Amino acid sequence: MLKLENYITGKWITGDGDGQLLYNAVTGDPVAAASTKGLDFKSIIEYGRSVGNPALRKMTFHQRGNMLKALALHLRNHLEKFYTISYQTGATKADSWVDIEGGIGNLFANASLRRKFPDDVICTDGESHNLSKNNTFIGTHILVPKEGVAIHINAFNFPVWGMLEKIAVNLLAGVPAIVKPATVTSYLTEAVVKEIISSKILPEGALQLVCGNAGDLLHHTGSQDVVTFTGSASTGQMLKKTTSILENNVPFNMEADSLNCIVLGEEVTPDKPEWDIFIKEIRKEMTLKAGQRCTGVRRIFVPENKMEDVWKAIASSLSQTVIGNPLHEKVRMGSLAGESQRTEVKGQIEKLLASCQIIYGSLDSVEVVDADAKRGAFISPVLLMNDKPHSSNEPHEVEAFGPVSTIMPYKNREDAIALSKLGKGSLVSTIVTADYKEARQYVTGAASHHGRILVLNNECAKESTGHGSPLPLLVHGGPGRAGGGEEMGGVRGVKHYLQRTAIQGSPSMITEITNVYQPNAKGKDPGKHPFKKYFEELQVGDQIITDKRVITSEDIDRFADLSGDHFYAHIKTTDFTGTMFEQQVAHGYFIMSIAAGLFVDSYEKNPVLLNYGIDELRFTKPVYPGAEVYIRFTCKEKLPNDKRVIEKPEDFKRGDDIDKGIVKWLVEFLDETNEITGVATILTMVSKKLQ
């Protein structure tokens, strides 16, 4: 019997004893055994802290992002192996695609987030604040990686996605991970981790794997660690009460299974496209992964006058779903992950039957293709109905974690919102409607009780990722029963693994610490015009003060004619009584254009390739004819710009072969009184030296 290995303290180790038997969910045959008996969990955590954490913290955000990208590219080369193993979990090709390639896609998505961070080991967070009258004392916030480990306790339903979507975030932040997948499907997680470790892309200690019981792992957590849990609310609450977690205030993010709901809009009728969209979405959510999704639709709310038409349409759609061996080309729904899951789902359905009735499916029988329904963990999709949702507790409290949903009626829009809240907090809710006002009313009324709301109609259905699909750049989590946590969410998710610290000091000191130029800091003499410097040569703080230029009324008139902007404030014959201006005022964009003329060195070709854009442009003081303007021009920040990956020669674009970076410049417009009249951040693309 194959015995799964644990990757801990830099080596593969099997636990003592026979371990827990793991079974092929389709055939019922044993495939492996898992054991963590004899493992020293304290040393596992200490290894992550002492070996993995320092190695990751030495890397910049961009280096860590490129590491994730390399890992994603590597794993893509082993998809066939992962799919073959995944079929044993009862997953179809479509189920496995979400789990495996969805997980790898999460690596890619988080790798791209490196562009939101500096090429540094720390980053600033938010704006700086001037704390003094004479501009000598400021404050800002920085983010640094926590010095502990991220412990991920994952559910059985997505053994690849569950791991990759979590470690992508903590690795980008610079924190190592200990992954504890659900034992029943951990053989697939182990296969992926073996490829990750063999690639040697991650530094040693960045990832450890525990296949089996978690033992006393959580008892050794400290204040610098982060724990995430995905699974049942009861298990999550039990783990959250671990003494060391409470005593050390260890962040504990819980994503619990919830009673997610879908609502059919009041005005949707069988002749409208939203009707079919609604039916198809329910069928997909009930049968994909055999309903074993934390985001699955558990409650279906329908206008009371459409109940019969809707449940019959859902039943008809479900009847077309072929169930059986995931390897069979006609099969669209596989088995549950194991016999224990089937027993649990049936038990939960029995509880629901206290106030519901089955209107499609069966507890005891299911027709399967190319498989044995009894040996494999197969179950029929089950659609229940409850016609008194306000007086029945079970549909709003009991979750059957499989292809099971309950349809219920609502009286009006307010009633639909009220019913959605009876689940006491969910990961996601969907409303299917083409009525913008109805959608707004539902979203504003229900959002407090749901972590995500999908508004689905004919406008977006073809490209929608669907009710049950969390996305890397949007938060995933929910209030109340759903765990009260939050993960993913792009940059927001990365910050969960970073310590936010306020720092105070002089502008020049804060500039040196953050490597981002702060207003009123001392500028550096660049030695030559900054535009003549290559990316590597530029230093944050390089600064020039330009010559002055007198703004004339004729200049303003000519710019008005050239641009077509004849706003009354720019016309000298305007009666300015009752306006904010004393006389004709220069266009803000004219001053911005003048600024470019003053700071740009245009006499010969130089390393600056192009102007990449303008951020944070503000006009803070009117500029009247006769004013003398000049520019303070400072290198604010430098960011790498990776070469684009070109897979086909025809995709090549001019400039793709140039090594370059993005430079942010602080542009301050000043007048003859030395007051700032405007400010902006411009971005230029600057070439690197030829190697």
Secondary structure, 3 states (H helix, E strand, C coil): CCECCEEECCEEECCCCCCEEEECCCCCCEEEEECCCCCCHHHHHHHHHHHHHHHHHCCCHHHHHHHHHHHHHHHHCCHHHHHHHHHHHCCCHHHHHHHHHHHHHHHHHHHHHHHHCCCCCCEECCCCEECCCCCCCEEEEEEEECCCCEEEECCCCCCCHHHHHHHHHHHHHCCCEEEECCHHHHHHHHHHHHHHHHHCCCCCCCEEECCCCCCCHHHHCCCCCEEEEEECHHHHHHHHCCHHHHHCCCCEEEEECCCEEEEECCCCCCCCHHHHHHHHHHHHHHHHHHHCCCCCEEEEEEEHHHHHHHHHHHHHHHCCCCEECCCCCCCCECCCCCHHHHHHHHHHHHHHCCCCEEEECCCCCCCCECCCCCCCCCCCCEEEECCCCCCCCHHHHCCCCCCEEEEEEECCHHHHHHHHHCCCCECCEEEECCCHHHHHHHHHHHHHHECCEEEECCCCCCCCCCCCCCCCCCEECCCHHHCCCCEECCHHHHHCCEEEEEEEECHHHHHHHHCCCCCCCCCECCCCCHHHCCCCCCCCCEEEECCCEECCHHHHHHHHHHHCCCCHHHCCCCCCCCCCCCCCCCCHHHHHHHHHHHHCCCCCCCCEEEEEEEEEEEECCCCCCCCEEEEEEEEEEEEEECCCCCCCHHHCCCCCCCCEEEEEEEEEEECCCCCEEEEEEEEEEEECCCC
